[in-house]
Amino acid sequence: MLGWFRKLLPREDKFFELFGAHSRTVVGAAEALKALLAGEGDHDANCDRIVALEDQADNITRDVMQAVRLSFITPFDRGDIKDLIQSMDDAIDMMHKTVKTIRLFEQRSFDPGMREMGVLIIDAARLIAEAIPLLDRIGANVPRLTAIAEEVNRLEERSDQLHDEGLKDLFRRHGTSNPMGYIIGSEIYGELEKVVDRFEDVANEISGILIENV
């Protein structure tokens, strides 16, 4: 009954503008991270771009949280709005953390598995950016939103596989002769895997919103 009542009331649609703006910062950061791992463009410029975009994303997240507090009617549950934007922000935060590790250990070249994980990250970011505007008309977009969530889950499974294969390769190459090389490489692999995990969290939030609103 309450759900039908909410649909009849005017709602605050600025959330979709903010979600869209945030998703664009995430895609931009993912593009820079992919380029960084592939050795494309200027190394430091790619790092700086990710840092700057993460700061923009934090500002947008704060705007969403403020809008939740001030809005009378929201497009869907306030808790779901908070969880969705936070999960999106966690993804770009993890990219920022990866950059900090790369800079800390002065890494300039990356294993093939890391580069492939960079491709998975940009694929996941673009899928989430596609999904966000579809939430404005959830009922009409259930099939595509469901397909996007499933595809992000498949990317996460591939990321796990690359992580495990990468650690095995690092151990074969560095396990006894260069322990620091193994430690640094495993740290980067672990953080890249966590970036994809955070995108899976976003996909799971979207799936939860579908269940509650369809």
Backbone as ProteinMPNN parsed JSONL, in Angstrom:
{"seq_chain_A": "MLGWFRKLLPREDKFFELFGAHSRTVVGAAEALKALLAGEGDHDANCDRIVALEDQADNITRDVMQAVRLSFITPFDRGDIKDLIQSMDDAIDMMHKTVKTIRLFEQRSFDPGMREMGVLIIDAARLIAEAIPLLDRIGANVPRLTAIAEEVNRLEERSDQLHDEGLKDLFRRHGTSNPMGYIIGSEIYGELEKVVDRFEDVANEISGILIENV", "coords_chain_A": {"N_chain_A": [[0.827, -1.208, 0.0], [1.887, 1.253, 0.855], [3.898, 1.51, -1.035], [2.5, 1.984, -3.462], [1.35, 4.418, -2.765], [3.607, 6.062, -2.551], [4.388, 6.141, -5.217], [2.506, 7.813, -6.327], [3.092, 10.302, -5.431], [4.947, 13.389, -5.927], [8.393, 13.108, -6.738], [11.883, 13.36, -5.766], [14.177, 13.88, -8.187], [16.831, 14.492, -8.478], [18.66, 12.688, -7.627], [19.303, 10.829, -9.635], [20.74, 12.372, -11.411], [22.967, 12.911, -9.822], [23.875, 10.288, -9.297], [24.524, 9.59, -11.919], [26.574, 11.443, -12.48], [28.466, 10.586, -10.632], [28.969, 7.978, -11.543], [30.238, 8.566, -13.919], [32.653, 9.659, -13.043], [33.747, 7.374, -11.96], [34.028, 5.72, -14.218], [35.873, 7.286, -15.637], [38.089, 7.156, -13.9], [38.557, 4.409, -14.01], [39.277, 4.128, -16.687], [41.678, 5.559, -16.672], [43.142, 3.963, -14.908], [43.286, 1.539, -16.307], [44.826, 2.423, -18.499], [47.14, 3.13, -17.131], [48.063, 0.641, -16.155], [48.528, -0.631, -18.541], [50.603, 0.778, -19.567], [50.106, 2.99, -21.103], [50.092, 6.312, -22.304], [51.001, 9.074, -20.112], [52.531, 8.104, -17.179], [52.496, 9.32, -14.546], [50.518, 11.249, -14.954], [48.252, 9.688, -15.382], [48.002, 8.543, -12.837], [47.56, 10.874, -11.31], [45.121, 11.677, -12.375], [43.341, 9.716, -11.497], [43.42, 10.159, -8.738], [42.373, 12.77, -8.61], [39.796, 12.372, -9.647], [38.745, 10.644, -7.766], [38.508, 12.356, -5.61], [36.54, 14.098, -6.613], [34.436, 12.276, -6.76], [34.001, 11.731, -4.059], [32.948, 14.187, -3.245], [30.534, 14.209, -4.669], [29.279, 12.025, -3.5], [28.871, 13.013, -0.918], [27.023, 14.998, -1.556], [24.854, 13.417, -2.345], [24.225, 12.134, 0.062], [23.43, 14.327, 1.576], [21.21, 15.133, 0.098], [19.524, 12.974, 0.526], [18.877, 13.375, 3.191], [17.454, 15.766, 3.033], [15.373, 15.502, 1.203], [11.918, 14.97, 0.604], [10.392, 12.986, -0.75], [11.853, 10.163, -2.122], [13.333, 8.408, -4.955], [13.579, 5.661, -4.541], [13.98, 3.463, -1.702], [15.487, 5.112, 1.078], [17.639, 3.995, 2.462], [18.587, 2.201, 0.528], [19.441, 3.996, -1.4], [21.582, 5.248, -0.079], [23.253, 3.012, 0.311], [23.787, 2.263, -2.318], [25.181, 4.491, -3.485], [27.342, 4.544, -1.771], [28.557, 2.069, -2.254], [29.34, 2.443, -4.897], [31.153, 4.508, -4.493], [33.036, 3.197, -2.971], [34.279, 1.632, -4.901], [35.783, 3.427, -6.505], [37.354, 4.482, -4.523], [38.921, 2.271, -3.94], [40.375, 2.067, -6.281], [41.89, 4.371, -6.029], [43.405, 3.651, -3.791], [44.906, 1.601, -4.902], [46.503, 3.043, -6.683], [48.006, 4.511, -4.839], [49.548, 2.458, -3.721], [50.992, 1.632, -5.988], [52.483, 3.935, -6.461], [53.876, 4.138, -4.061], [55.618, 1.948, -4.121], [56.924, 2.496, -6.423], [56.254, 1.436, -8.962], [56.427, 0.702, -12.393], [55.95, -0.984, -14.467], [53.802, -3.707, -15.372], [52.373, -6.914, -14.767], [51.039, -9.228, -17.233], [48.602, -10.355, -16.306], [47.729, -8.415, -14.502], [47.282, -6.316, -16.245], [45.186, -7.369, -17.725], [43.267, -7.467, -15.733], [42.86, -4.773, -15.441], [41.415, -4.283, -17.761], [39.085, -5.693, -17.183], [38.141, -4.122, -15.089], [37.505, -1.654, -16.316], [35.503, -2.563, -17.994], [33.58, -3.396, -16.116], [33.038, -0.96, -14.85], [31.864, 0.496, -16.922], [29.577, -1.003, -17.396], [28.167, -0.598, -15.0], [27.789, 2.154, -15.205], [26.046, 2.172, -17.341], [23.87, 0.935, -16.168], [22.922, 2.659, -14.151], [21.24, 4.974, -15.079], [19.082, 3.476, -15.94], [17.724, 2.759, -13.7], [15.903, 4.7, -13.219], [13.538, 4.057, -14.436], [12.576, 1.471, -13.357], [10.828, -0.8, -13.603], [10.451, -1.122, -16.384], [12.954, -1.767, -17.194], [13.963, -4.081, -16.122], [14.899, -6.589, -17.358], [17.346, -5.83, -18.666], [18.802, -4.652, -16.565], [19.061, -6.849, -14.877], [20.604, -8.509, -16.506], [22.942, -6.981, -16.667], [23.841, -7.038, -13.984], [24.405, -9.761, -13.763], [26.463, -10.014, -15.643], [28.467, -8.408, -14.501], [28.987, -9.961, -12.268], [30.124, -12.174, -13.531], [32.459, -11.019, -14.511], [33.719, -10.524, -12.087], [34.221, -13.134, -11.221], [36.101, -13.933, -13.156], [38.101, -12.133, -12.488], [38.864, -13.086, -9.959], [40.018, -15.485, -10.768], [42.186, -14.576, -12.337], [43.625, -13.274, -10.346], [44.423, -15.419, -8.677], [45.941, -16.946, -10.491], [47.88, -15.06, -11.08], [49.22, -14.757, -8.621], [50.383, -17.288, -8.368], [52.121, -17.247, -10.558], [53.776, -15.113, -9.809], [54.976, -16.239, -7.549], [56.418, -18.357, -8.677], [58.283, -16.896, -10.141], [59.449, -15.108, -8.31], [59.434, -16.14, -5.757], [61.531, -17.321, -4.149], [63.85, -16.005, -4.922], [63.412, -13.262, -5.023], [61.86, -11.961, -2.73], [60.656, -9.459, -2.084], [59.733, -8.551, -4.531], [57.73, -10.397, -4.962], [55.997, -9.764, -2.841], [55.24, -7.1, -3.398], [54.024, -7.405, -5.919], [51.935, -9.181, -5.282], [50.438, -7.578, -3.6], [49.495, -5.597, -5.328], [47.996, -7.167, -7.126], [46.069, -8.078, -5.299], [44.731, -5.705, -4.602], [43.691, -4.858, -7.053], [41.917, -6.952, -7.521], [40.123, -6.421, -5.465], [39.015, -4.038, -6.357], [37.374, -4.918, -8.471], [35.74, -6.556, -6.966], [34.345, -4.598, -5.524], [32.812, -3.489, -7.528], [31.158, -5.642, -8.003], [29.76, -5.537, -5.629], [28.267, -3.2, -6.096], [26.658, -4.097, -8.197], [25.229, -6.031, -6.818], [23.807, -4.415, -5.046], [22.157, -3.103, -6.863], [20.666, -5.291, -7.775], [19.314, -5.874, -5.42], [17.72, -3.577, -5.166], [16.069, -3.939, -7.357], [14.614, -6.211, -6.549], [13.154, -5.153, -4.409], [11.57, -3.208, -5.58], [10.106, -4.021, -7.773]], "CA_chain_A": [[0.0, 0.0, 0.0], [2.77, 2.409, 0.941], [4.605, 1.621, -2.302], [1.618, 2.646, -4.41], [1.2, 5.803, -2.33], [4.839, 6.768, -2.9], [4.428, 6.357, -6.662], [1.584, 8.886, -6.681], [3.618, 11.577, -4.96], [6.107, 13.909, -6.67], [9.625, 12.62, -6.121], [13.095, 14.126, -6.015], [14.915, 13.152, -9.218], [18.226, 14.903, -8.56], [19.508, 11.542, -7.305], [19.795, 10.204, -10.857], [21.798, 13.246, -11.912], [24.143, 12.696, -8.987], [24.364, 8.938, -9.582], [25.155, 9.619, -13.227], [27.838, 12.165, -12.36], [29.407, 9.72, -9.915], [29.367, 6.864, -12.408], [31.191, 9.068, -14.912], [33.977, 9.752, -12.405], [34.244, 6.004, -11.807], [34.489, 5.284, -15.537], [37.1, 8.018, -15.928], [39.168, 6.581, -13.104], [38.83, 3.073, -14.54], [40.021, 4.311, -17.939], [43.042, 5.952, -16.318], [43.807, 2.809, -14.306], [43.597, 0.62, -17.405], [45.954, 3.0, -19.231], [48.299, 3.049, -16.249], [48.538, -0.743, -16.118], [48.966, -0.995, -19.891], [51.729, 1.61, -19.965], [49.643, 3.93, -22.12], [50.073, 7.689, -21.836], [51.945, 9.468, -19.074], [52.305, 7.344, -15.937], [52.107, 10.19, -13.436], [49.257, 11.904, -15.289], [47.189, 8.718, -15.114], [47.846, 8.477, -11.374], [46.948, 12.129, -10.843], [43.72, 11.717, -12.808], [42.568, 8.853, -10.594], [43.33, 10.856, -7.45], [41.455, 13.905, -8.762], [38.434, 11.859, -9.832], [38.285, 10.098, -6.481], [38.089, 13.506, -4.811], [35.239, 14.519, -7.157], [33.436, 11.276, -6.378], [33.689, 11.953, -2.648], [32.061, 15.351, -3.157], [29.212, 13.804, -5.145], [28.713, 11.151, -2.463], [28.365, 13.888, 0.149], [25.802, 15.637, -2.067], [23.778, 12.424, -2.29], [23.841, 11.935, 1.466], [22.688, 15.517, 1.994], [19.914, 15.096, -0.578], [18.708, 11.972, 1.225], [18.378, 13.983, 4.433], [16.588, 16.92, 2.783], [14.291, 15.196, 0.273], [10.704, 14.412, 1.193], [10.114, 11.73, -1.448], [13.005, 9.679, -2.872], [12.921, 7.46, -6.003], [13.427, 4.379, -3.859], [14.264, 3.512, -0.274], [16.641, 5.943, 1.451], [18.758, 3.119, 2.782], [19.129, 1.683, -0.723], [20.18, 5.093, -2.036], [22.859, 5.382, 0.632], [24.093, 1.834, 0.066], [24.204, 2.268, -3.717], [26.229, 5.483, -3.721], [28.53, 4.162, -1.004], [29.235, 0.973, -2.946], [30.002, 3.055, -6.041], [32.3, 5.265, -4.003], [34.05, 2.232, -2.534], [35.018, 1.164, -6.074], [36.801, 4.405, -6.896], [38.294, 4.548, -3.395], [39.864, 1.162, -4.078], [41.291, 2.439, -7.358], [42.822, 5.331, -5.44], [44.333, 2.903, -2.938], [45.821, 0.901, -5.798], [47.464, 4.039, -7.158], [48.925, 4.823, -3.741], [50.488, 1.337, -3.622], [51.868, 1.704, -7.151], [53.423, 5.037, -6.251], [54.72, 3.835, -2.908], [56.666, 0.994, -4.506], [57.515, 3.01, -7.658], [56.05, 0.45, -10.022], [56.239, 1.303, -13.708], [55.537, -2.028, -15.409], [52.822, -4.566, -14.722], [52.236, -8.247, -15.348], [49.888, -9.384, -18.132], [47.381, -10.575, -15.536], [47.307, -7.126, -13.967], [46.743, -5.534, -17.359], [43.866, -7.909, -18.047], [42.353, -7.025, -14.679], [42.514, -3.395, -15.781], [40.349, -4.346, -18.769], [37.872, -6.097, -16.464], [37.689, -2.986, -14.285], [36.813, -0.676, -17.165], [34.257, -3.199, -18.443], [32.623, -3.346, -15.01], [32.656, 0.446, -14.638], [30.951, 0.914, -17.996], [28.296, -1.68, -17.168], [27.476, 0.102, -13.919], [27.36, 3.452, -15.741], [24.859, 1.911, -18.161], [22.751, 0.529, -15.311], [22.425, 3.718, -13.278], [20.05, 5.68, -15.579], [17.96, 2.541, -16.114], [16.991, 2.674, -12.433], [14.846, 5.719, -13.218], [12.313, 3.347, -14.827], [13.001, 0.122, -12.995], [9.955, -1.835, -14.129], [10.652, -1.316, -17.817], [14.351, -2.106, -17.478], [14.368, -5.24, -15.333], [15.745, -7.56, -18.074], [18.708, -5.333, -18.902], [19.466, -4.493, -15.271], [19.41, -8.192, -14.42], [21.716, -8.978, -17.337], [24.142, -6.239, -16.266], [24.302, -7.586, -12.703], [24.99, -11.077, -14.023], [27.72, -9.824, -16.346], [29.45, -7.937, -13.524], [29.356, -11.131, -11.47], [31.053, -12.988, -14.33], [33.746, -10.317, -14.499], [34.334, -10.742, -10.771], [34.746, -14.506, -11.208], [37.33, -13.915, -13.955], [39.09, -11.407, -11.696], [39.374, -14.028, -8.957], [40.884, -16.435, -11.465], [43.422, -13.877, -12.676], [44.338, -13.035, -9.096], [45.072, -16.657, -8.241], [46.975, -17.277, -11.474], [48.95, -14.083, -10.927], [50.016, -15.079, -7.431], [51.189, -18.477, -8.681], [53.197, -16.812, -11.439], [54.713, -14.328, -8.995], [55.746, -17.134, -6.682], [57.384, -19.072, -9.522], [59.343, -15.993, -10.59], [60.085, -14.321, -7.254], [59.199, -16.714, -4.43], [62.758, -17.525, -3.362], [64.942, -15.124, -5.341], [63.079, -11.839, -4.861], [60.651, -11.902, -1.905], [60.011, -8.158, -2.14], [59.001, -8.519, -5.783], [56.499, -11.162, -4.761], [55.121, -9.03, -1.924], [54.68, -5.945, -4.11], [53.114, -7.892, -6.952], [50.726, -9.75, -4.671], [49.655, -6.459, -3.078], [48.794, -4.965, -6.455], [46.962, -8.106, -7.561], [44.997, -8.091, -4.306], [43.944, -4.475, -4.66], [42.922, -4.886, -8.295], [40.799, -7.858, -7.301], [39.155, -5.743, -4.607], [38.28, -3.068, -7.177], [36.304, -5.646, -9.158], [34.8, -6.961, -5.909], [33.489, -3.469, -5.189], [31.812, -3.387, -8.592], [30.17, -6.687, -7.743], [28.897, -5.0, -4.564], [27.319, -2.285, -6.725], [25.697, -4.928, -8.919], [24.354, -6.659, -5.825], [22.89, -3.38, -4.576], [21.164, -2.911, -7.922], [19.776, -6.454, -7.728], [18.451, -5.702, -4.243], [16.728, -2.541, -5.482], [15.09, -4.571, -8.245], [13.745, -7.091, -5.756], [12.274, -4.362, -3.54], [10.753, -2.223, -6.284], [9.397, -4.585, -8.935]], "C_chain_A": [[0.863, 1.261, 0.0], [3.514, 2.625, -0.375], [3.782, 2.322, -3.355], [1.434, 4.121, -4.058], [2.414, 6.634, -2.729], [4.883, 7.08, -4.396], [3.534, 7.512, -7.108], [2.108, 10.265, -6.296], [4.763, 12.062, -5.848], [7.391, 13.49, -5.958], [10.79, 13.52, -6.497], [13.978, 13.337, -6.984], [16.377, 13.589, -9.334], [19.173, 13.745, -8.287], [20.081, 10.908, -8.571], [20.863, 11.054, -11.525], [23.089, 13.022, -11.138], [24.74, 11.312, -9.209], [25.111, 8.919, -10.922], [26.502, 10.316, -13.194], [28.888, 11.299, -11.664], [29.892, 8.589, -10.81], [30.358, 7.315, -13.47], [32.582, 9.251, -14.303], [34.584, 8.362, -12.26], [34.77, 5.478, -13.14], [35.788, 5.991, -15.905], [38.29, 7.463, -15.171], [39.548, 5.204, -13.618], [39.621, 3.163, -15.849], [41.471, 4.677, -17.648], [43.81, 4.783, -15.716], [44.183, 1.793, -15.369], [44.805, 1.122, -18.192], [47.239, 2.895, -18.416], [48.906, 1.647, -16.285], [49.092, -1.174, -17.472], [50.18, -0.198, -20.358], [51.382, 2.6, -21.05], [49.609, 5.349, -21.544], [51.12, 7.935, -20.76], [51.585, 8.796, -17.746], [51.784, 8.234, -14.815], [50.781, 10.892, -13.699], [48.084, 10.96, -15.053], [46.928, 8.581, -13.618], [47.123, 9.715, -10.848], [45.47, 12.193, -11.208], [42.848, 10.868, -11.879], [42.378, 9.535, -9.244], [42.311, 11.994, -7.533], [40.006, 13.432, -8.896], [37.886, 11.253, -8.545], [37.82, 11.221, -5.563], [36.734, 14.039, -5.294], [34.132, 13.565, -6.718], [33.044, 11.424, -4.909], [32.728, 13.122, -2.475], [30.638, 15.003, -3.606], [28.526, 12.912, -4.115], [28.147, 11.977, -1.318], [27.085, 14.591, -0.297], [24.617, 14.677, -2.022], [23.294, 12.248, -0.858], [23.036, 13.13, 1.988], [21.297, 15.52, 1.363], [18.975, 14.09, 0.07], [18.089, 12.576, 2.473], [17.314, 15.039, 4.149], [15.368, 16.607, 1.927], [13.11, 14.554, 0.991], [10.37, 13.05, 0.583], [11.339, 11.364, -2.288], [12.556, 8.629, -3.888], [12.741, 6.038, -5.489], [13.957, 4.529, -2.442], [15.547, 4.299, 0.038], [17.866, 5.099, 1.778], [19.404, 2.546, 1.536], [19.921, 2.752, -1.462], [21.557, 5.252, -1.396], [23.795, 4.228, 0.309], [24.616, 1.823, -1.371], [25.338, 3.262, -3.941], [27.496, 5.137, -2.958], [29.289, 3.036, -1.682], [29.947, 1.492, -4.195], [31.255, 3.799, -5.611], [33.415, 4.346, -3.526], [34.892, 1.744, -3.708], [36.113, 2.145, -6.463], [37.802, 4.627, -5.756], [39.354, 3.462, -3.518], [40.836, 1.405, -5.222], [42.348, 3.417, -6.848], [43.852, 4.622, -4.57], [45.353, 2.15, -3.781], [46.899, 1.842, -6.318], [48.475, 4.384, -6.066], [49.96, 3.709, -3.577], [51.485, 1.373, -4.774], [52.902, 2.809, -6.981], [54.387, 4.742, -5.106], [55.894, 2.953, -3.298], [57.277, 1.322, -5.863], [57.449, 1.994, -8.788], [55.742, 1.143, -11.344], [55.833, 0.284, -14.765], [54.707, -3.052, -14.654], [52.646, -5.861, -15.5], [51.023, -8.305, -16.286], [48.569, -9.591, -17.389], [46.847, -9.289, -14.942], [46.678, -6.276, -15.06], [45.355, -6.048, -17.759], [42.842, -7.522, -16.982], [41.959, -5.566, -14.894], [41.402, -3.336, -16.814], [39.023, -4.739, -18.108], [37.284, -4.926, -15.681], [36.954, -1.966, -15.148], [35.512, -1.267, -17.703], [33.188, -3.118, -17.359], [32.126, -1.927, -14.774], [31.651, 0.899, -15.686], [29.589, 0.242, -17.852], [27.494, -0.975, -16.076], [26.978, 1.462, -14.403], [26.145, 3.292, -16.647], [23.648, 1.638, -17.277], [22.116, 1.698, -14.574], [21.209, 4.455, -13.849], [18.845, 4.77, -15.772], [17.136, 2.41, -14.844], [15.868, 3.7, -12.35], [13.5, 5.125, -13.631], [12.568, 1.861, -14.61], [12.158, -0.943, -13.681], [10.201, -2.154, -15.587], [12.039, -1.856, -18.148], [14.867, -3.314, -16.7], [15.253, -6.201, -16.124], [17.183, -7.078, -18.252], [19.466, -5.157, -17.586], [19.898, -5.845, -14.715], [20.609, -8.734, -15.193], [23.022, -8.28, -16.967], [24.706, -6.8, -14.967], [24.975, -8.937, -12.909], [26.334, -10.96, -14.716], [28.808, -9.322, -15.403], [29.903, -9.096, -12.628], [30.329, -12.027, -12.226], [32.431, -12.334, -14.399], [34.472, -10.529, -13.177], [34.922, -12.15, -10.671], [36.037, -14.597, -12.008], [38.445, -13.189, -13.205], [39.7, -12.309, -10.629], [40.36, -15.008, -9.584], [42.229, -15.793, -11.806], [44.27, -13.603, -11.443], [45.111, -14.278, -8.675], [46.192, -17.059, -9.196], [48.169, -16.334, -11.344], [49.835, -14.371, -9.739], [50.902, -16.296, -7.674], [52.378, -18.096, -9.551], [54.233, -15.986, -10.682], [55.583, -15.218, -8.128], [56.789, -17.901, -7.493], [58.562, -18.179, -9.887], [60.131, -15.377, -9.441], [60.086, -14.991, -5.875], [60.43, -16.858, -3.567], [63.842, -16.512, -3.686], [64.684, -13.645, -5.054], [61.794, -11.711, -4.049], [59.92, -10.568, -1.98], [59.207, -8.017, -3.434], [57.687, -9.268, -5.685], [55.515, -10.373, -3.902], [54.448, -7.858, -2.642], [53.659, -6.398, -5.149], [51.823, -8.432, -6.375], [49.835, -8.659, -4.094], [48.857, -5.795, -4.196], [47.694, -5.884, -6.975], [45.772, -8.083, -6.603], [44.123, -6.857, -4.386], [43.133, -4.387, -5.95], [41.717, -5.815, -8.168], [39.712, -7.193, -6.464], [38.385, -4.665, -5.365], [37.104, -3.762, -7.859], [35.272, -6.141, -8.142], [33.839, -5.829, -5.568], [32.439, -3.237, -6.278], [30.75, -4.472, -8.451], [29.228, -6.242, -6.627], [27.848, -4.049, -5.148], [26.235, -3.079, -7.451], [24.721, -5.602, -7.964], [23.366, -5.656, -5.245], [21.781, -3.137, -5.6], [20.17, -4.07, -7.929], [18.811, -6.351, -6.546], [17.372, -4.67, -4.479], [15.66, -3.113, -6.411], [14.1, -5.416, -7.457], [12.728, -6.286, -4.958], [11.273, -3.487, -4.297], [10.001, -2.755, -7.503], [8.342, -5.589, -8.444]], "O_chain_A": [[0.61, 2.206, -0.747], [3.739, 3.762, -0.79], [4.302, 3.172, -4.077], [1.37, 4.972, -4.945], [2.277, 7.768, -3.189], [5.351, 8.144, -4.801], [3.778, 8.121, -8.149], [1.614, 11.28, -6.788], [5.469, 11.254, -6.452], [7.467, 13.515, -4.73], [10.699, 14.332, -7.417], [14.47, 12.26, -6.647], [17.091, 13.1, -10.209], [20.345, 13.795, -8.66], [21.238, 10.49, -8.573], [21.789, 10.522, -12.137], [24.17, 12.952, -11.722], [25.959, 11.166, -9.3], [26.179, 8.319, -11.046], [27.465, 9.848, -13.802], [30.053, 11.283, -12.06], [31.083, 8.276, -10.834], [31.223, 6.541, -13.881], [33.585, 9.02, -14.979], [35.792, 8.189, -12.416], [35.834, 4.861, -13.189], [36.708, 5.363, -16.429], [39.376, 7.315, -15.732], [40.729, 4.861, -13.659], [40.527, 2.364, -16.087], [42.386, 4.169, -18.295], [45.002, 4.625, -15.981], [45.283, 1.242, -15.336], [45.704, 0.346, -18.516], [48.303, 2.603, -18.961], [50.119, 1.492, -16.428], [50.016, -1.985, -17.541], [50.727, -0.47, -21.427], [52.244, 3.009, -21.828], [49.147, 5.555, -20.421], [52.005, 7.111, -20.531], [50.459, 8.917, -17.263], [50.755, 7.939, -14.207], [50.002, 11.109, -12.772], [47.033, 11.387, -14.575], [45.778, 8.511, -13.184], [46.195, 9.614, -10.044], [44.659, 12.706, -10.437], [41.741, 11.271, -11.522], [41.288, 9.49, -8.673], [41.487, 12.161, -6.634], [39.098, 14.032, -8.321], [36.689, 11.346, -8.272], [36.85, 11.059, -4.823], [35.88, 14.391, -4.481], [33.036, 13.991, -6.353], [31.875, 11.258, -4.561], [31.806, 13.062, -1.662], [29.662, 15.446, -3.0], [27.323, 13.035, -3.889], [27.068, 11.679, -0.806], [26.163, 14.761, 0.501], [23.501, 15.082, -1.696], [22.09, 12.218, -0.601], [22.081, 12.962, 2.747], [20.317, 15.869, 2.021], [17.769, 14.325, 0.154], [16.924, 12.325, 2.782], [16.375, 15.197, 4.93], [14.411, 17.382, 1.927], [13.282, 13.709, 1.869], [10.1, 12.086, 1.299], [11.807, 12.179, -3.082], [11.504, 8.016, -3.707], [11.862, 5.306, -5.945], [14.341, 5.626, -2.037], [16.556, 4.164, -0.655], [18.989, 5.449, 1.416], [20.626, 2.413, 1.476], [20.946, 2.459, -2.077], [22.566, 5.373, -2.089], [24.983, 4.433, 0.061], [25.754, 1.422, -1.617], [26.358, 2.906, -4.532], [28.601, 5.4, -3.432], [30.52, 3.033, -1.693], [31.041, 1.029, -4.518], [32.289, 3.733, -6.275], [34.596, 4.67, -3.657], [36.081, 1.47, -3.546], [37.247, 1.741, -6.722], [38.97, 4.927, -6.006], [40.531, 3.692, -3.239], [41.995, 0.997, -5.148], [43.529, 3.314, -7.181], [45.037, 4.955, -4.608], [46.527, 2.068, -3.418], [48.072, 1.476, -6.383], [49.666, 4.531, -6.342], [51.131, 3.992, -3.319], [52.682, 1.169, -4.57], [54.07, 2.628, -7.325], [55.573, 5.062, -5.184], [57.024, 3.177, -2.865], [58.056, 0.535, -6.401], [58.436, 1.728, -9.474], [54.91, 2.048, -11.41], [55.413, 0.668, -15.857], [54.882, -3.246, -13.451], [52.757, -5.892, -16.725], [50.088, -7.518, -16.142], [47.535, -9.062, -17.797], [45.633, -9.092, -14.883], [45.673, -5.602, -14.837], [44.465, -5.265, -18.09], [41.679, -7.276, -17.3], [40.841, -5.17, -14.563], [40.545, -2.454, -16.761], [37.972, -4.186, -18.433], [36.065, -4.763, -15.623], [35.898, -1.468, -14.757], [34.523, -0.549, -17.853], [32.031, -2.809, -17.642], [30.939, -1.711, -14.527], [30.694, 1.607, -15.37], [28.562, 0.85, -18.153], [26.287, -0.779, -16.213], [25.874, 1.88, -14.054], [25.302, 4.187, -16.712], [22.534, 2.055, -17.593], [20.899, 1.727, -14.391], [20.205, 4.557, -13.145], [17.708, 5.24, -15.769], [15.977, 1.996, -14.895], [14.98, 3.583, -11.506], [12.448, 5.622, -13.229], [12.75, 1.099, -15.559], [12.696, -1.879, -14.272], [10.167, -3.318, -15.988], [12.272, -2.344, -19.253], [16.075, -3.54, -16.63], [16.292, -6.608, -15.604], [18.128, -7.832, -18.017], [20.651, -5.483, -17.508], [20.983, -5.967, -14.145], [21.512, -9.338, -14.616], [24.083, -8.904, -16.954], [25.913, -7.015, -14.855], [26.004, -9.221, -12.295], [27.254, -11.722, -14.415], [29.954, -9.762, -15.496], [31.079, -9.188, -12.276], [31.256, -12.579, -11.632], [33.452, -13.021, -14.351], [35.692, -10.693, -13.149], [35.997, -12.336, -10.101], [36.976, -15.269, -11.584], [39.607, -13.59, -13.28], [40.913, -12.297, -10.42], [41.4, -15.318, -9.004], [43.282, -16.392, -11.591], [45.496, -13.691, -11.495], [46.298, -14.207, -8.358], [47.269, -17.466, -8.758], [49.319, -16.75, -11.48], [51.057, -14.247, -9.822], [52.049, -16.326, -7.231], [53.499, -18.552, -9.324], [55.435, -16.148, -10.895], [56.783, -14.981, -7.986], [57.921, -18.074, -7.041], [59.703, -18.638, -9.938], [61.334, -15.145, -9.565], [60.676, -14.464, -4.932], [60.389, -16.553, -2.375], [64.666, -16.189, -2.83], [65.621, -12.871, -4.864], [60.745, -11.387, -4.607], [58.69, -10.54, -1.945], [58.124, -7.431, -3.433], [56.669, -8.851, -6.237], [54.324, -10.326, -4.21], [53.242, -7.649, -2.512], [52.566, -5.84, -5.243], [50.742, -8.178, -6.907], [48.612, -8.794, -4.095], [47.682, -5.471, -4.023], [46.58, -5.43, -7.237], [44.618, -8.072, -7.031], [42.903, -6.95, -4.252], [42.006, -3.893, -5.938], [40.629, -5.5, -8.649], [38.523, -7.379, -6.72], [37.224, -4.403, -5.052], [35.979, -3.264, -7.833], [34.073, -6.146, -8.422], [32.652, -6.068, -5.346], [31.312, -2.838, -5.985], [29.577, -4.242, -8.747], [28.033, -6.535, -6.671], [26.684, -4.083, -4.748], [25.048, -2.776, -7.337], [23.534, -5.73, -8.262], [22.215, -6.002, -4.979], [20.613, -2.985, -5.242], [18.966, -3.855, -8.073], [17.635, -6.698, -6.661], [16.234, -4.85, -4.048], [14.478, -2.802, -6.265], [12.891, -5.34, -7.677], [11.57, -6.688, -4.842], [10.257, -3.073, -3.741], [9.324, -1.989, -8.19], [7.63, -6.182, -9.255]]}, "name": "protein", "num_of_chains": 1, "seq": "MLGWFRKLLPREDKFFELFGAHSRTVVGAAEALKALLAGEGDHDANCDRIVALEDQADNITRDVMQAVRLSFITPFDRGDIKDLIQSMDDAIDMMHKTVKTIRLFEQRSFDPGMREMGVLIIDAARLIAEAIPLLDRIGANVPRLTAIAEEVNRLEERSDQLHDEGLKDLFRRHGTSNPMGYIIGSEIYGELEKVVDRFEDVANEISGILIENV"}
